[in-house]
Amino acid sequence: MHEFHGILNDPARKINVVQNNLALLIYLMRMVKALLDNSSLYLEKYLHELIPSVSTCIVSRQLCMRPELDNHWALRDFAARLMAQICKNFNTSTNNLQTRVTRLFSQALQNDKTHLSSLYGAIAGLSELGSEVIKVFIIPRLKFISERIEQHLQGANISNTDKIAAGHIRAMLQKVSAPVLKTIRSAPDVVEDYKRDYGFLGPTLHQAVVKARSAPPAPTVTTPPNNNSVTIVTTPIAPSIPRPHIPQVINQQRIGGFSNQSGSSTISRQSSQSGGSEQSQQKFVIVTQRPNTPQTEFEHHGEEDNGNSEGDQEEGINNAHHGQNTNHH
């Protein structure tokens, strides 16, 4: 932790903001994220170093060399989520951490001289603190913010940087305000009412609220009281349909030998069903040959093998194939 304290106090950290080194600022916020996620660290006595670093990445006027091209908006969003995580983990009735952070961001919304990039960061920081903070601090200032960004979106001779920043502010307000407006305003939603209450942003907010009302409700997830417990979700299974019984020929054997009868005959034996249980069927094929033909030793050996394996299904099937191959030869 002494090394961490040295990193936060390192003058290079401040130089990274002054020199607009966006890459190093991103790495710094990732390091803060890793520290916050490590439950074995005790960070309360370092909050006075963490909070200024994170808040700088949220509301600083410029974080990169090319603000019209570099995505410093993602860094502001990420740092705003980190600030919300800090308030959630360390806010107490003694330090009033969330109240102080909320006051810091709300002051940027009150000042009409706040740079648009800083205004975006303040809105992002407040929106991450919950819907109640949005309702109290952002919704009442929508018309004021609307008047500020209107001149940058529709005015002439406006720099591209300010126009891009105004566009990001409008998109952010549309995203975070619609769910809250849906709850505090009653239907039906009239465009003229939104224009009167929220100015230039009225039609945009009206469209977002109408879309939010028509969207299906999000599925609720029940969190188990114990982290070690397991939630089992059961799905009803349709009853299985019994398959009809199809008799099959299980074993087929060839029994060779002498016979005074000409031609060939087939004898089928099917076992009876007893007590509801089904038994396998056996089919024996007797192939006769011309009389007075001496039996070879190979055929006699095959006959003994077939006779000894009547009770074994697997060996019977193999011997049947073996007998068919011998007959072809």
Helices and strands as residue ranges (DSSP letters): H 2-9, H 11-18, H 22-37, G 44-46, H 47-59, H 72-90, H 97-110, H 116-127, H 131-133, I 134-138, G 139-141, H 142-154, H 160-184, H 191-198, G 199-201, H 202-214, E 249-255, E 264-269, E 281-287, H 297-308, H 313-328
